[in-house]
Amino acid sequence: MGFANAEEVYKIFGMTLEKMKNENVALYNSLAGVDMILTQKLPNLDATITLEMKNGTIKPTYGPTNIKPDAVTTQNDDIFIKFWQGKLNLMMAMTKGQVKSSGAVTKMLKLLPKIGPVYKLFVETLKDAGREDLVIK
């Protein structure tokens, strides 16, 4: 069982970003300085998250937007949940077609070593939001 709907995805992802900004400023600043726009699409929930990581900030946009991303990933929410808990090998998932990507994929892949600490924050956020059922043991 995954997220109930797009609104729940947006809420939990937004809470994770706030937690990062408040509890791990070094991580936030590191990601805010990558000069990239990344869009994540979850077609099974009709959800889209666009992250503008530029000029020292991370600005999320939830839902359809005219912002042109540098890279796009498309996956269902179960894969999204696994990824943000660090339980998914992205390269393997891309090879299997579980994650489709386009645009500046190489630039996107360079983010992977930086985002490791976000996984713990995402798990904490799931628990805080009462969605422990989504935490992968």
N, C-alpha and C positions, 0 to 999 in steps of 0.2 A: 504494500500500500504506500502510495506517495503523497504528495501534497494534495489538499482538497481542491485547490483552484489557483489561478494566477495570483490573486490577491494574497494568498498565504505565502507563495514563493516570494513575492515582493516584500512582504512584512518581515519574513525571516532573513532574507538576504540584507535588507536594510538594517535590521537589528545587528547582524554580523558586522556590517561596515561601521556602525556606531560603536560597537564593542571594540573593534580594532582601533578606531580613532581615539577612544578614551583609554584603552588599556595597553595598547602596543603602538605608541606614537612612532617609534623607529620603523616598524613594519609599514604603518600607514604612509609615512614620509617616503620610504623606499618605493612603494607601489605608486604613490602619487607623482613620482618623478620619472616614470618610465616613458612618458610622452607617447601614449597610445590610446586608441579608442577600441574597445573590445565589446562585441555584442554576443550575447548568449541567447539562443532561441530554444524554447521548449514547446514544440508544436502540439504535443498531446494536451497541454493546458492552455494553448494560445497565449503563451507568456514570452515576453522579450525583456531582457535586461541589457542596457547599454551602459558601459562604464567608461567615462572620460577620465583618463589618468594623465593629467597634464597640469603644468604650472603649480605643482605642490598640493593639488587637491584631487580627490576622487569624487566625481559627480555622477551619481547613478540616475538613469532615466528608465522608468518602468513603463512598458507598453510600446506601441508603435511610435516611431520618431523619424525625423528627416535627417538626423545626425548620421554622417557617413563614417562607418567604422573602418579601422585598419584591418581587422580580422573578425570573422564570425564563426561561432561554433553552433551546431544544431544537434540537440540530443533530447531524449525524453527525460522527464523529471527523475526517474529512478537512477539514470546514469548521472545526472546533475548532482543528486544527493550523494552518490558514491564518490564522485570526483571531489566535492567540497569537504568530504571527510578523509580524503587521502587514501581511499580504498579502491581507486581505479587507476590502472596503468593507461594513461592517455594515449600513448603511441599504439598500444595493443587495441584499445577501443576504436581508434581511428582506422586501424587496419581491418578490424572486424565490421566497420560501418556503423558502430554504435554511436560514434561522434563523427559528424561531418564538419569539415572546416574549409574556409575559403579566405582569401586575402593574404595578409602578411603572416602566414602560419609560422615561419621561422622566428619572427619577432615575438609571436605569441608563446611559442615553446620556450623562449628565453625567460619568460616569466615564471615558469615552473619552479626553479630553485628558490625563487623569492617568496612564493606563496605558502610554503609548508606550514608556517605558524597559523595561517588562517584556518586550517583544518580543525584545530583544537577549538578555536573561537566559534566555528560553525556548529560543532557538536554541542558546545555550551549553550549556544543560542537555541538549538533544537530543544534542549532540555528546559531552558528558561521559558520557551513558548509552549511547553506541555506536549511536545512531539517527540518524546523519548522513543516512541515506536519506530521512528525513522533513523535512530542511531544504530549504526552497524557495529556489531560486537567484534 
